[in-house]
Amino acid sequence: MVPLAPRYDPRILAAIQALDDRREPVAEINRRVGVAAFKLGLIKPSYVHVRRFVLDERERQDAERRRREAVREVVTDITGAVLAGRVPTVYEVLDRLEDAGR
């Protein structure tokens, strides 16, 4: 059987999310995670794993932020159209929302 990468305790993953501060370098976040892991009685994750998790989580948050902004723009456009007396079809709305989700 091939050995697999370590599975981290959900508490350490939650700690990484809570300690992430975009104004700080990942190395500082890693140090703080080490302290949190010690206090929780857990093994400290490697810098590489902390870095990967932090960068992935930031990318996920950025994508979600972009999606929300795109949906907000669609809603604003549709509201303006309705106020101007033009009612878009449900298909137009769904197409725009689908595109916003990408």
C-alpha positions in Angstrom: 0.0 0.0 0.0 1.3 3.5 -0.9 1.5 5.8 2.1 -0.7 8.9 1.8 -0.1 12.5 2.9 -1.0 13.2 6.5 -4.6 14.1 7.3 -4.7 17.1 9.6 -7.1 17.4 12.5 -9.9 19.8 11.5 -9.0 21.9 14.5 -5.6 22.8 13.0 -7.2 23.6 9.7 -9.7 25.9 11.5 -6.7 27.5 13.3 -5.0 28.1 10.0 -8.1 29.8 8.6 -8.6 31.9 11.8 -4.9 32.9 12.0 -4.6 33.9 8.3 -4.0 37.6 7.9 -3.3 38.8 4.4 -1.1 41.6 5.7 1.3 39.0 7.2 3.7 36.7 5.4 2.8 33.0 5.3 5.9 32.3 7.5 4.4 34.4 10.3 1.1 32.6 10.0 3.0 29.3 10.1 4.7 30.3 13.4 1.3 31.2 14.9 -0.1 27.9 13.7 2.8 26.1 15.4 1.9 27.8 18.7 -1.8 26.9 18.2 -1.0 23.3 17.4 1.1 23.1 20.6 -1.7 24.5 22.7 -4.1 22.0 21.1 -1.7 19.1 21.7 -1.4 18.5 17.9 1.5 17.9 15.6 2.6 21.1 13.9 1.9 20.9 10.1 4.9 21.6 7.8 5.4 25.0 6.4 4.8 23.7 2.9 1.3 22.3 3.9 0.4 25.5 5.8 1.5 27.6 2.8 -0.5 25.5 0.4 -3.6 25.6 2.6 -3.4 29.4 3.1 -2.9 30.0 -0.6 -5.7 27.7 -1.6 -8.1 29.2 1.0 -7.2 32.7 -0.2 -7.9 31.8 -3.8 -11.2 30.2 -2.8 -12.2 33.4 -0.9 -11.1 35.6 -3.9 -13.2 33.5 -6.3 -16.2 33.7 -4.0 -15.7 37.5 -3.7 -15.5 37.8 -7.5 -18.7 35.7 -7.9 -20.6 37.8 -5.4 -19.5 41.0 -7.2 -20.6 39.6 -10.5 -24.0 38.5 -9.1 -24.4 42.0 -7.5 -23.7 43.6 -10.9 -26.3 41.4 -12.6 -28.9 42.3 -10.0 -28.1 46.0 -10.3 -28.4 45.8 -14.1 -31.7 44.0 -13.9 -33.1 46.4 -11.4 -32.1 49.3 -13.6 -33.8 47.6 -16.6 -37.0 47.0 -14.6 -37.0 50.6 -13.3 -36.6 51.8 -16.9 -39.6 49.8 -17.9 -37.9 46.9 -19.6 -38.5 43.5 -18.0 -35.8 41.0 -18.9 -36.8 37.4 -19.6 -36.1 34.7 -17.1 -33.7 33.2 -19.6 -31.7 36.4 -19.8 -31.5 36.6 -16.0 -30.5 32.9 -15.7 -27.8 33.2 -18.4 -26.3 36.3 -16.8 -26.3 34.5 -13.4 -24.8 31.4 -14.8 -22.0 33.5 -16.4 -21.5 35.3 -13.1 -20.9 32.0 -11.3 -17.9 31.2 -13.5 
